[in-house]
Amino acid sequence: MPRAEYEGAQYTDEFSVRYINSDENQEAGSRLGAWYDNDRILNNDAFILVIGD
């Protein structure tokens, strides 16, 4: 969900964009796929991602 839905309309059009070359993109996809396999995350499985303490 967009940040604006939680923190206010002032964040409606805020986003960032960065070019990622093909090799970096493929590496990220491979690592994500390995994480799904390793932690047995299946389609439509809910999970929690904790960032920070």
PDB file with SEQRES, HELIX, SHEET and CRYST1 records, atoms N, CA, C and O in Angstrom:
SEQRES   1 A   53  MET PRO ARG ALA GLU TYR GLU GLY ALA GLN TYR THR ASP          
SEQRES   2 A   53  GLU PHE SER VAL ARG TYR ILE ASN SER ASP GLU ASN GLN          
SEQRES   3 A   53  GLU ALA GLY SER ARG LEU GLY ALA TRP TYR ASP ASN ASP          
SEQRES   4 A   53  ARG ILE LEU ASN ASN ASP ALA PHE ILE LEU VAL ILE GLY          
SEQRES   5 A   53  ASP                                                          
HELIX    1 AA1 ARG A    3  GLU A    7  1                                   5    
HELIX    2 AA2 ALA A    9  TYR A   11  5                                   3    
HELIX    3 AA3 SER A   22  ASN A   38  1                                  17    
CRYST1    1.000    1.000    1.000  90.00  90.00  90.00 P 1           1          
ATOM      1  N   MET A   1       0.840  -1.174   0.000  1.00  0.00           N  
ATOM      2  CA  MET A   1       0.000   0.000   0.000  1.00  0.00           C  
ATOM      3  C   MET A   1       0.888   1.240   0.000  1.00  0.00           C  
ATOM      4  O   MET A   1       1.951   1.260   0.620  1.00  0.00           O  
ATOM      5  N   PRO A   2       0.446   2.245  -0.687  1.00  0.00           N  
ATOM      6  CA  PRO A   2       1.232   3.481  -0.773  1.00  0.00           C  
ATOM      7  C   PRO A   2       1.367   4.181   0.578  1.00  0.00           C  
ATOM      8  O   PRO A   2       0.477   4.117   1.426  1.00  0.00           O  
ATOM      9  N   ARG A   3       2.486   4.838   0.749  1.00  0.00           N  
ATOM     10  CA  ARG A   3       2.754   5.573   1.985  1.00  0.00           C  
ATOM     11  C   ARG A   3       1.659   6.596   2.267  1.00  0.00           C  
ATOM     12  O   ARG A   3       1.307   6.815   3.426  1.00  0.00           O  
ATOM     13  N   ALA A   4       1.116   7.226   1.225  1.00  0.00           N  
ATOM     14  CA  ALA A   4       0.087   8.256   1.402  1.00  0.00           C  
ATOM     15  C   ALA A   4      -1.132   7.724   2.147  1.00  0.00           C  
ATOM     16  O   ALA A   4      -1.787   8.479   2.866  1.00  0.00           O  
ATOM     17  N   GLU A   5      -1.446   6.460   1.994  1.00  0.00           N  
ATOM     18  CA  GLU A   5      -2.605   5.893   2.680  1.00  0.00           C  
ATOM     19  C   GLU A   5      -2.396   5.831   4.188  1.00  0.00           C  
ATOM     20  O   GLU A   5      -3.365   5.817   4.947  1.00  0.00           O  
ATOM     21  N   TYR A   6      -1.139   5.793   4.629  1.00  0.00           N  
ATOM     22  CA  TYR A   6      -0.839   5.690   6.055  1.00  0.00           C  
ATOM     23  C   TYR A   6      -0.394   7.008   6.670  1.00  0.00           C  
ATOM     24  O   TYR A   6      -0.687   7.288   7.832  1.00  0.00           O  
ATOM     25  N   GLU A   7       0.318   7.821   5.886  1.00  0.00           N  
ATOM     26  CA  GLU A   7       0.952   9.010   6.468  1.00  0.00           C  
ATOM     27  C   GLU A   7       0.472  10.328   5.893  1.00  0.00           C  
ATOM     28  O   GLU A   7       0.998  11.379   6.257  1.00  0.00           O  
ATOM     29  N   GLY A   8      -0.509  10.301   5.009  1.00  0.00           N  
ATOM     30  CA  GLY A   8      -1.080  11.553   4.528  1.00  0.00           C  
ATOM     31  C   GLY A   8      -0.845  11.834   3.060  1.00  0.00           C  
ATOM     32  O   GLY A   8       0.066  11.294   2.432  1.00  0.00           O  
ATOM     33  N   ALA A   9      -1.694  12.696   2.537  1.00  0.00           N  
ATOM     34  CA  ALA A   9      -1.705  13.011   1.103  1.00  0.00           C  
ATOM     35  C   ALA A   9      -0.430  13.680   0.611  1.00  0.00           C  
ATOM     36  O   ALA A   9      -0.156  13.659  -0.589  1.00  0.00           O  
ATOM     37  N   GLN A  10       0.365  14.280   1.513  1.00  0.00           N  
ATOM     38  CA  GLN A  10       1.601  14.940   1.075  1.00  0.00           C  
ATOM     39  C   GLN A  10       2.575  13.955   0.443  1.00  0.00           C  
ATOM     40  O   GLN A  10       3.535  14.372  -0.206  1.00  0.00           O  
ATOM     41  N   TYR A  11       2.346  12.644   0.620  1.00  0.00           N  
ATOM     42  CA  TYR A  11       3.226  11.622   0.053  1.00  0.00           C  
ATOM     43  C   TYR A  11       2.650  10.977  -1.208  1.00  0.00           C  
ATOM     44  O   TYR A  11       3.178   9.963  -1.665  1.00  0.00           O  
ATOM     45  N   THR A  12       1.598  11.529  -1.774  1.00  0.00           N  
ATOM     46  CA  THR A  12       0.912  10.928  -2.917  1.00  0.00           C  
ATOM     47  C   THR A  12       1.830  10.697  -4.112  1.00  0.00           C  
ATOM     48  O   THR A  12       1.808   9.614  -4.697  1.00  0.00           O  
ATOM     49  N   ASP A  13       2.622  11.673  -4.484  1.00  0.00           N  
ATOM     50  CA  ASP A  13       3.452  11.554  -5.684  1.00  0.00           C  
ATOM     51  C   ASP A  13       4.925  11.338  -5.368  1.00  0.00           C  
ATOM     52  O   ASP A  13       5.773  11.629  -6.212  1.00  0.00           O  
ATOM     53  N   GLU A  14       5.257  10.841  -4.194  1.00  0.00           N  
ATOM     54  CA  GLU A  14       6.650  10.624  -3.834  1.00  0.00           C  
ATOM     55  C   GLU A  14       7.063   9.190  -4.142  1.00  0.00           C  
ATOM     56  O   GLU A  14       6.457   8.239  -3.649  1.00  0.00           O  
ATOM     57  N   PHE A  15       8.075   9.048  -4.942  1.00  0.00           N  
ATOM     58  CA  PHE A  15       8.633   7.748  -5.276  1.00  0.00           C  
ATOM     59  C   PHE A  15      10.033   7.970  -5.811  1.00  0.00           C  
ATOM     60  O   PHE A  15      10.410   9.099  -6.126  1.00  0.00           O  
ATOM     61  N   SER A  16      10.793   6.916  -5.915  1.00  0.00           N  
ATOM     62  CA  SER A  16      12.128   7.022  -6.488  1.00  0.00           C  
ATOM     63  C   SER A  16      12.279   5.981  -7.589  1.00  0.00           C  
ATOM     64  O   SER A  16      11.608   4.950  -7.595  1.00  0.00           O  
ATOM     65  N   VAL A  17      13.166   6.276  -8.505  1.00  0.00           N  
ATOM     66  CA  VAL A  17      13.418   5.393  -9.639  1.00  0.00           C  
ATOM     67  C   VAL A  17      14.924   5.273  -9.808  1.00  0.00           C  
ATOM     68  O   VAL A  17      15.650   6.263  -9.720  1.00  0.00           O  
ATOM     69  N   ARG A  18      15.381   4.068 -10.048  1.00  0.00           N  
ATOM     70  CA  ARG A  18      16.801   3.853 -10.304  1.00  0.00           C  
ATOM     71  C   ARG A  18      16.940   2.763 -11.352  1.00  0.00           C  
ATOM     72  O   ARG A  18      16.267   1.734 -11.279  1.00  0.00           O  
ATOM     73  N   TYR A  19      17.808   2.985 -12.321  1.00  0.00           N  
ATOM     74  CA  TYR A  19      18.089   1.983 -13.340  1.00  0.00           C  
ATOM     75  C   TYR A  19      18.797   0.796 -12.712  1.00  0.00           C  
ATOM     76  O   TYR A  19      19.723   0.973 -11.919  1.00  0.00           O  
ATOM     77  N   ILE A  20      18.376  -0.404 -13.054  1.00  0.00           N  
ATOM     78  CA  ILE A  20      19.032  -1.630 -12.628  1.00  0.00           C  
ATOM     79  C   ILE A  20      19.366  -2.417 -13.885  1.00  0.00           C  
ATOM     80  O   ILE A  20      18.480  -2.736 -14.678  1.00  0.00           O  
ATOM     81  N   ASN A  21      20.634  -2.729 -14.066  1.00  0.00           N  
ATOM     82  CA  ASN A  21      21.006  -3.443 -15.285  1.00  0.00           C  
ATOM     83  C   ASN A  21      20.534  -4.898 -15.216  1.00  0.00           C  
ATOM     84  O   ASN A  21      20.149  -5.384 -14.152  1.00  0.00           O  
ATOM     85  N   SER A  22      20.566  -5.563 -16.322  1.00  0.00           N  
ATOM     86  CA  SER A  22      20.045  -6.917 -16.463  1.00  0.00           C  
ATOM     87  C   SER A  22      20.695  -7.901 -15.493  1.00  0.00           C  
ATOM     88  O   SER A  22      20.002  -8.716 -14.884  1.00  0.00           O  
ATOM     89  N   ASP A  23      22.021  -7.833 -15.345  1.00  0.00           N  
ATOM     90  CA  ASP A  23      22.725  -8.758 -14.453  1.00  0.00           C  
ATOM     91  C   ASP A  23      22.284  -8.586 -13.003  1.00  0.00           C  
ATOM     92  O   ASP A  23      22.056  -9.568 -12.297  1.00  0.00           O  
ATOM     93  N   GLU A  24      22.164  -7.313 -12.556  1.00  0.00           N  
ATOM     94  CA  GLU A  24      21.723  -7.051 -11.185  1.00  0.00           C  
ATOM     95  C   GLU A  24      20.288  -7.529 -10.972  1.00  0.00           C  
ATOM     96  O   GLU A  24      19.963  -8.100  -9.931  1.00  0.00           O  
ATOM     97  N   ASN A  25      19.444  -7.294 -11.956  1.00  0.00           N  
ATOM     98  CA  ASN A  25      18.046  -7.694 -11.852  1.00  0.00           C  
ATOM     99  C   ASN A  25      17.918  -9.218 -11.775  1.00  0.00           C  
ATOM    100  O   ASN A  25      17.141  -9.734 -10.971  1.00  0.00           O  
ATOM    101  N   GLN A  26      18.669  -9.932 -12.600  1.00  0.00           N  
ATOM    102  CA  GLN A  26      18.626 -11.392 -12.579  1.00  0.00           C  
ATOM    103  C   GLN A  26      19.163 -11.937 -11.253  1.00  0.00           C  
ATOM    104  O   GLN A  26      18.626 -12.904 -10.713  1.00  0.00           O  
ATOM    105  N   GLU A  27      20.220 -11.317 -10.734  1.00  0.00           N  
ATOM    106  CA  GLU A  27      20.780 -11.749  -9.450  1.00  0.00           C  
ATOM    107  C   GLU A  27      19.760 -11.553  -8.327  1.00  0.00           C  
ATOM    108  O   GLU A  27      19.595 -12.432  -7.481  1.00  0.00           O  
ATOM    109  N   ALA A  28      19.081 -10.416  -8.317  1.00  0.00           N  
ATOM    110  CA  ALA A  28      18.062 -10.155  -7.291  1.00  0.00           C  
ATOM    111  C   ALA A  28      16.924 -11.160  -7.401  1.00  0.00           C  
ATOM    112  O   ALA A  28      16.445 -11.658  -6.383  1.00  0.00           O  
ATOM    113  N   GLY A  29      16.488 -11.465  -8.605  1.00  0.00           N  
ATOM    114  CA  GLY A  29      15.425 -12.451  -8.798  1.00  0.00           C  
ATOM    115  C   GLY A  29      15.841 -13.839  -8.351  1.00  0.00           C  
ATOM    116  O   GLY A  29      15.040 -14.571  -7.770  1.00  0.00           O  
ATOM    117  N   SER A  30      17.080 -14.207  -8.614  1.00  0.00           N  
ATOM    118  CA  SER A  30      17.591 -15.513  -8.184  1.00  0.00           C  
ATOM    119  C   SER A  30      17.635 -15.615  -6.666  1.00  0.00           C  
ATOM    120  O   SER A  30      17.264 -16.639  -6.093  1.00  0.00           O  
ATOM    121  N   ARG A  31      18.090 -14.546  -6.021  1.00  0.00           N  
ATOM    122  CA  ARG A  31      18.151 -14.555  -4.550  1.00  0.00           C  
ATOM    123  C   ARG A  31      16.762 -14.593  -3.935  1.00  0.00           C  
ATOM    124  O   ARG A  31      16.541 -15.280  -2.938  1.00  0.00           O  
ATOM    125  N   LEU A  32      15.826 -13.861  -4.521  1.00  0.00           N  
ATOM    126  CA  LEU A  32      14.455 -13.873  -4.019  1.00  0.00           C  
ATOM    127  C   LEU A  32      13.850 -15.266  -4.168  1.00  0.00           C  
ATOM    128  O   LEU A  32      13.208 -15.766  -3.244  1.00  0.00           O  
ATOM    129  N   GLY A  33      14.050 -15.890  -5.318  1.00  0.00           N  
ATOM    130  CA  GLY A  33      13.552 -17.242  -5.542  1.00  0.00           C  
ATOM    131  C   GLY A  33      14.152 -18.247  -4.576  1.00  0.00           C  
ATOM    132  O   GLY A  33      13.460 -19.142  -4.091  1.00  0.00           O  
ATOM    133  N   ALA A  34      15.459 -18.096  -4.292  1.00  0.00           N  
ATOM    134  CA  ALA A  34      16.124 -18.989  -3.342  1.00  0.00           C  
ATOM    135  C   ALA A  34      15.552 -18.809  -1.937  1.00  0.00           C  
ATOM    136  O   ALA A  34      15.389 -19.782  -1.200  1.00  0.00           O  
ATOM    137  N   TRP A  35      15.249 -17.571  -1.569  1.00  0.00           N  
ATOM    138  CA  TRP A  35      14.652 -17.317  -0.255  1.00  0.00           C  
ATOM    139  C   TRP A  35      13.274 -17.968  -0.167  1.00  0.00           C  
ATOM    140  O   TRP A  35      12.949 -18.598   0.839  1.00  0.00           O  
ATOM    141  N   TYR A  36      12.458 -17.818  -1.222  1.00  0.00           N  
ATOM    142  CA  TYR A  36      11.139 -18.461  -1.226  1.00  0.00           C  
ATOM    143  C   TYR A  36      11.282 -19.977  -1.049  1.00  0.00           C  
ATOM    144  O   TYR A  36      10.560 -20.582  -0.257  1.00  0.00           O  
ATOM    145  N   ASP A  37      12.203 -20.578  -1.778  1.00  0.00           N  
ATOM    146  CA  ASP A  37      12.408 -22.029  -1.678  1.00  0.00           C  
ATOM    147  C   ASP A  37      12.925 -22.424  -0.298  1.00  0.00           C  
ATOM    148  O   ASP A  37      12.423 -23.369   0.310  1.00  0.00           O  
ATOM    149  N   ASN A  38      13.923 -21.705   0.192  1.00  0.00           N  
ATOM    150  CA  ASN A  38      14.546 -22.042   1.466  1.00  0.00           C  
ATOM    151  C   ASN A  38      13.563 -21.938   2.633  1.00  0.00           C  
ATOM    152  O   ASN A  38      13.561 -22.785   3.526  1.00  0.00           O  
ATOM    153  N   ASP A  39      12.737 -20.906   2.622  1.00  0.00           N  
ATOM    154  CA  ASP A  39      11.778 -20.703   3.715  1.00  0.00           C  
ATOM    155  C   ASP A  39      10.401 -21.266   3.396  1.00  0.00           C  
ATOM    156  O   ASP A  39       9.447 -21.030   4.138  1.00  0.00           O  
ATOM    157  N   ARG A  40      10.289 -22.013   2.293  1.00  0.00           N  
ATOM    158  CA  ARG A  40       9.058 -22.682   1.884  1.00  0.00           C  
ATOM    159  C   ARG A  40       7.870 -21.719   1.811  1.00  0.00           C  
ATOM    160  O   ARG A  40       6.780 -22.026   2.295  1.00  0.00           O  
ATOM    161  N   ILE A  41       8.093 -20.544   1.198  1.00  0.00           N  
ATOM    162  CA  ILE A  41       7.024 -19.574   1.007  1.00  0.00           C  
ATOM    163  C   ILE A  41       6.334 -19.921  -0.307  1.00  0.00           C  
ATOM    164  O   ILE A  41       6.958 -19.905  -1.367  1.00  0.00           O  
ATOM    165  N   LEU A  42       5.062 -20.229  -0.230  1.00  0.00           N  
ATOM    166  CA  LEU A  42       4.284 -20.634  -1.396  1.00  0.00           C  
ATOM    167  C   LEU A  42       3.383 -19.491  -1.842  1.00  0.00           C  
ATOM    168  O   LEU A  42       3.206 -18.518  -1.109  1.00  0.00           O  
ATOM    169  N   ASN A  43       2.810 -19.600  -3.045  1.00  0.00           N  
ATOM    170  CA  ASN A  43       1.885 -18.576  -3.536  1.00  0.00           C  
ATOM    171  C   ASN A  43       0.780 -18.334  -2.517  1.00  0.00           C  
ATOM    172  O   ASN A  43       0.203 -19.271  -1.966  1.00  0.00           O  
ATOM    173  N   ASN A  44       0.503 -17.076  -2.284  1.00  0.00           N  
ATOM    174  CA  ASN A  44      -0.576 -16.627  -1.381  1.00  0.00           C  
ATOM    175  C   ASN A  44      -0.299 -16.906   0.090  1.00  0.00           C  
ATOM    176  O   ASN A  44      -1.196 -16.726   0.913  1.00  0.00           O  
ATOM    177  N   ASP A  45       0.909 -17.340   0.457  1.00  0.00           N  
ATOM    178  CA  ASP A  45       1.270 -17.492   1.858  1.00  0.00           C  
ATOM    179  C   ASP A  45       1.521 -16.108   2.463  1.00  0.00           C  
ATOM    180  O   ASP A  45       2.214 -15.279   1.873  1.00  0.00           O  
ATOM    181  N   ALA A  46       0.961 -15.877   3.620  1.00  0.00           N  
ATOM    182  CA  ALA A  46       1.234 -14.621   4.328  1.00  0.00           C  
ATOM    183  C   ALA A  46       2.554 -14.751   5.068  1.00  0.00           C  
ATOM    184  O   ALA A  46       2.903 -15.834   5.537  1.00  0.00           O  
ATOM    185  N   PHE A  47       3.299 -13.637   5.176  1.00  0.00           N  
ATOM    186  CA  PHE A  47       4.516 -13.630   5.966  1.00  0.00           C  
ATOM    187  C   PHE A  47       4.767 -12.222   6.462  1.00  0.00           C  
ATOM    188  O   PHE A  47       4.239 -11.259   5.906  1.00  0.00           O  
ATOM    189  N   ILE A  48       5.568 -12.099   7.501  1.00  0.00           N  
ATOM    190  CA  ILE A  48       5.884 -10.798   8.099  1.00  0.00           C  
ATOM    191  C   ILE A  48       7.350 -10.500   7.861  1.00  0.00           C  
ATOM    192  O   ILE A  48       8.206 -11.362   8.058  1.00  0.00           O  
ATOM    193  N   LEU A  49       7.638  -9.290   7.441  1.00  0.00           N  
ATOM    194  CA  LEU A  49       9.000  -8.835   7.221  1.00  0.00           C  
ATOM    195  C   LEU A  49       9.287  -7.750   8.241  1.00  0.00           C  
ATOM    196  O   LEU A  49       8.689  -6.675   8.188  1.00  0.00           O  
ATOM    197  N   VAL A  50      10.198  -8.017   9.170  1.00  0.00           N  
ATOM    198  CA  VAL A  50      10.544  -7.062  10.208  1.00  0.00           C  
ATOM    199  C   VAL A  50      11.809  -6.331   9.786  1.00  0.00           C  
ATOM    200  O   VAL A  50      12.819  -6.957   9.465  1.00  0.00           O  
ATOM    201  N   ILE A  51      11.751  -5.005   9.787  1.00  0.00           N  
ATOM    202  CA  ILE A  51      12.901  -4.177   9.424  1.00  0.00           C  
ATOM    203  C   ILE A  51      13.313  -3.403  10.657  1.00  0.00           C  
ATOM    204  O   ILE A  51      12.501  -2.680  11.234  1.00  0.00           O  
ATOM    205  N   GLY A  52      14.558  -3.541  11.068  1.00  0.00           N  
ATOM    206  CA  GLY A  52      15.037  -2.857  12.260  1.00  0.00           C  
ATOM    207  C   GLY A  52      14.743  -3.646  13.509  1.00  0.00           C  
ATOM    208  O   GLY A  52      14.431  -4.836  13.463  1.00  0.00           O  
ATOM    209  N   ASP A  53      14.849  -2.952  14.635  1.00  0.00           N  
ATOM    210  CA  ASP A  53      14.648  -3.629  15.926  1.00  0.00           C  
ATOM    211  C   ASP A  53      13.229  -3.582  16.360  1.00  0.00           C  
ATOM    212  O   ASP A  53      12.891  -4.103  17.423  1.00  0.00           O  
TER     213      ASP A  53                                                      
END                                                                             
